[in-house]
Amino acid sequence: MNQKTVELRNVRRSFVQADVRIEVLRGVDLDINANEIVALVGPSGSGKSTLLQAVGLLEGGFEGSIKLNGEETAQLPASGHTRIRRDLLGFVYQFHHLLPDFSALENVVMPQLIAGVGQKAAEQRAETLLRSLGLGDRLNHTPSKLSGGEQQRVAVARALANAPKLVLADEPTGNLDEATAELVLAEFISLVRQEGSAALIATHNERLAAKMDRVVRLHEGILS
Ligand SMILES: Nc1ncnc2c1ncn2[C@@H]1O[C@H](COP(=O)(O)OP(=O)(O)OP(=O)(O)O)[C@@H](O)[C@H]1O
């Protein structure tokens, strides 16, 4: 059976602010196959982050069906969401949120230790990932000693550390200059492909989106 990594059906989310209801997602359907890298584009405020929060099981308040790796998540308790996030998902944000007092290597080791991997194996995996992103000679640098692009590469390595089935990224290169953004995104995509993960990557940048396998567009709460 060709199991989808993501299957969304009729996903809805609205927010009420000052007695006004805004319907941000009005019935989103989306399928992502294993190994498929999908760009999520849409104007500012169209709901890209909201949709990523739905797929990442980071917020409640959604209606509809969210299946990840074949498992329906809508009725699961919070502990089920935590398990899926830990076992299946990796996240990259616009601002890397690296641990400032830990080295690049330690930042990539940490999520593996939390997942129960042994220290030695975690260090080897972290080093392999960081080397494949060109950071072989930056393993022991703390984030403040790294450039913005290097910090974002560490965040990419961290997201992939536990071999997630699905990587979710919200404007992963949005804080970098255009040339660096392009380079880091190309490396990110190539590492996701090498690792055999699927990915959903929100971006404003159509040129970067065009480098992915497929582009989906959020407009007025619907995907096309
Ligand atoms: N917690 C919240 N409470 C109220 N409104 C919210 C909340 N979160 C998001 N919204 C509203 O939902 C809409 C979509 O926001 P979202 O951040 O998902 O858009 P986006 O496409 O990611 O935007 P950007 O590209 O600017 O990051 C916006 O109008 C925003 O104000």
The ligand as an ORCA input file, in Angstrom:
! r2SCAN-3c Opt
* xyz 0 1
  N      -3.745     32.940     18.010
  C      -4.351     33.718     17.133
  N      -5.391     34.519     17.512
  C      -6.031     35.305     16.625
  N      -5.723     35.374     15.314
  C      -4.703     34.611     14.877
  C      -3.965     33.758     15.754
  N      -3.008     33.106     15.025
  C      -3.137     33.567     13.760
  N      -4.165     34.458     13.668
  C      -4.606     35.134     12.434
  O      -4.714     34.165     11.417
  C      -4.284     34.685     10.168
  C      -3.219     33.774      9.566
  O      -2.023     33.870     10.315
  P      -0.722     32.990      9.942
  O       0.343     33.401     10.877
  O      -1.104     31.569      9.878
  O      -0.427     33.518      8.454
  P       0.886     33.318      7.560
  O       0.410     33.009      6.173
  O       1.799     32.339      8.202
  O       1.506     34.765      7.598
  P       3.037     35.261      7.418
  O       3.457     34.835      6.043
  O       2.937     36.738      7.569
  O       3.845     34.587      8.504
  C      -3.810     36.106     10.442
  O      -4.858     36.990     10.099
  C      -3.564     36.122     11.923
  O      -3.787     37.405     12.465
*
